[in-house]
Amino acid sequence: MRQAPRRSVRCVVWVAVACLITLTVAVAASSGDVSWDPATPLTWSLFQAPPPADAIHRNEAAAIHMTIRWHASYSVVSNGGPWTGRIETVTVTNTMEPSLSWVVTAKADAQVLHHEQVHFDLNEVYRRKLETVLTCIQAQHPTKQGVLDALNTALHQKAEVILTQLQVAQERFDAESCHGNNLAAQGRWEWNIADWLVYPASAP
């Protein structure tokens, strides 16, 4: 079997975390952002940013720019004792930004695009994991403001943990798959990701 030419594909993970207490929240994605959808795989037409001036001389063939955003609302009550708070609603989104994603035209082939898709799929695993974790947060405090502060702190701490795990996983995927050139290693990651999409809590 002919060995595929080596390519190095850089994945840029940009994480935006937002929360608005007691109100419906949204840090809206821009109108051009593309949400992860299993029925709509990535195409090169979505990589719309111009490559860096020296891109043709770099190892990177492309860069996908992804964002995880979350927003939440809280519910707090007191029956004459300490205030108890919980997450009322939480929504987490996983998008890619075409205007910030680029590809070197001469290196745009199916293998590189598939590698970018797997990065996007991996992001979706941690979107689901984050949504599950944030939904379970509760807090208690003698004062209303105290319980709101505790909820806010807990959400940010939990989000930071999961998003750090995501960054580590993305870097491991690139390292172990040699940026998509080690097809056997990438296949193992794809198998794991398919399982994690069903059971996101099992993702490392």
C-alpha positions in Angstrom: 0.0 0.0 0.0 1.4 3.4 -0.9 2.1 5.5 2.1 0.2 8.7 2.2 2.2 11.9 2.1 2.8 13.3 5.5 0.8 16.3 6.5 0.6 18.2 9.7 -2.8 19.8 10.4 -3.1 22.3 13.3 -6.3 22.4 15.3 -7.0 25.6 17.1 -9.5 25.3 20.0 -10.9 28.6 21.2 -13.2 28.3 24.2 -15.6 31.0 25.1 -17.3 30.6 28.5 -20.3 32.8 29.4 -22.9 32.7 32.1 -25.6 35.2 33.1 -27.1 34.6 36.6 -30.9 34.4 37.0 -31.6 35.5 33.5 -31.9 33.8 30.2 -28.4 34.0 28.9 -26.8 33.9 25.6 -23.5 34.8 24.1 -24.7 34.2 20.6 -22.5 32.7 18.0 -22.0 34.8 14.9 -24.5 34.2 12.1 -21.8 32.4 10.1 -20.9 29.9 12.7 -21.6 26.2 11.9 -23.0 23.9 14.6 -21.8 20.3 14.8 -24.3 18.1 13.0 -23.8 14.4 12.4 -25.9 14.7 9.2 -23.8 17.6 7.8 -20.1 16.9 7.7 -17.5 19.5 7.1 -16.6 20.6 3.6 -13.7 22.7 2.4 -16.1 25.5 1.5 -16.4 26.2 5.2 -12.7 27.0 5.5 -13.0 30.6 4.4 -10.1 32.5 6.1 -7.1 33.2 3.9 -4.1 31.1 4.9 -1.2 32.8 6.6 1.3 34.3 4.2 3.9 31.6 4.9 1.3 28.7 5.0 2.7 26.9 1.9 6.0 26.5 3.8 4.4 25.3 7.0 3.8 21.8 8.1 0.1 22.7 8.7 -2.2 22.1 5.8 -5.3 23.6 7.5 -6.6 25.0 10.8 -10.1 24.6 12.1 -11.3 27.1 14.6 -13.9 25.7 17.1 -15.8 27.3 19.9 -17.6 25.8 22.9 -20.0 28.2 24.5 -22.4 27.7 27.4 -25.1 29.7 29.0 -27.2 28.9 32.1 -30.0 30.2 34.3 -30.2 29.5 38.1 -33.1 28.9 40.4 -32.7 29.8 44.1 -35.2 29.3 46.9 -35.4 29.7 50.7 -38.0 28.4 53.1 -36.8 30.4 56.0 -33.5 28.7 56.2 -30.4 28.6 54.0 -30.8 29.5 50.4 -30.6 26.5 48.0 -29.7 27.0 44.4 -29.6 24.7 41.3 -29.2 25.0 37.6 -32.6 25.7 36.0 -31.4 25.4 32.4 -28.1 25.0 30.7 -27.2 24.9 27.0 -23.8 24.2 25.6 -23.0 24.6 21.9 -20.1 23.4 19.7 -19.4 25.4 16.5 -16.7 26.0 14.0 -16.0 29.4 12.6 -15.6 29.5 8.8 -14.2 33.0 8.9 -11.3 31.9 11.1 -10.7 28.4 9.6 -8.3 28.1 6.6 -6.7 25.6 4.3 -3.9 25.7 1.9 -5.6 24.9 -1.4 -2.8 22.7 -2.8 -3.1 20.5 0.3 -6.9 20.3 0.6 -7.6 16.6 0.1 -10.1 14.2 1.6 -7.6 12.8 4.2 -6.9 16.2 5.7 -10.6 17.2 5.7 -11.5 13.9 7.5 -8.9 14.7 10.2 -10.5 18.1 10.7 -13.9 16.4 11.0 -12.6 14.1 13.7 -11.4 17.1 15.6 -14.9 18.6 15.4 -16.4 15.3 16.5 -14.0 15.2 19.5 -15.2 18.7 20.5 -18.7 17.4 20.4 -17.9 14.7 22.9 -16.8 17.3 25.5 -19.7 19.6 24.7 -22.0 16.8 25.8 -19.8 16.0 28.8 -19.8 19.6 29.8 -23.6 19.9 29.5 -24.1 16.9 31.6 -21.8 18.1 34.3 -23.2 21.6 34.5 -26.8 20.4 34.7 -26.0 18.6 38.0 -24.6 21.6 39.9 -26.3 22.6 43.2 -25.3 24.9 46.0 -26.4 26.2 49.4 -25.6 29.3 51.4 -27.1 31.4 54.2 -27.8 34.3 51.8 -29.3 34.7 48.4 -26.3 36.4 46.9 -24.0 33.8 48.5 -25.8 31.0 46.8 -25.7 32.8 43.5 -22.0 33.4 43.9 -21.5 29.7 44.8 -23.4 28.6 41.7 -21.4 30.9 39.5 -18.1 29.7 41.0 -19.1 26.1 40.6 -20.1 26.5 37.0 -16.8 28.2 36.1 -14.7 25.6 38.0 -16.5 22.7 36.4 -16.3 24.2 32.9 -12.6 24.9 33.3 -12.0 21.3 34.3 -13.9 19.8 31.3 -12.5 22.3 28.8 -8.9 21.6 30.0 -9.6 17.9 29.4 -10.8 18.8 25.9 -7.6 20.7 25.1 -5.5 17.7 26.3 -7.6 15.3 24.3 -7.2 17.4 21.1 -3.5 17.6 21.5 -3.2 13.9 22.2 -5.3 13.1 19.1 -2.9 15.1 16.9 0.2 13.7 18.6 -0.9 10.0 18.4 -2.3 10.2 14.9 0.6 12.3 13.6 -1.9 14.9 12.5 -3.9 12.3 10.6 -1.0 10.6 8.9 -1.1 7.5 11.1 -4.3 6.0 9.9 -4.3 3.1 12.4 -4.0 5.5 15.3 -6.6 7.8 13.9 -8.9 4.8 13.5 -8.6 4.0 17.2 -9.5 7.5 18.1 -12.5 7.5 15.8 -13.7 4.3 17.4 -13.3 5.8 20.9 -15.0 9.0 19.9 -18.0 7.1 18.5 -18.3 5.4 21.9 -17.8 8.7 23.8 -20.5 10.4 21.8 -22.9 7.9 23.3 -21.4 7.9 26.8 -19.6 11.3 27.1 -18.9 10.8 30.8 -16.5 8.0 29.8 -14.2 10.4 27.9 -10.9 11.0 29.7 
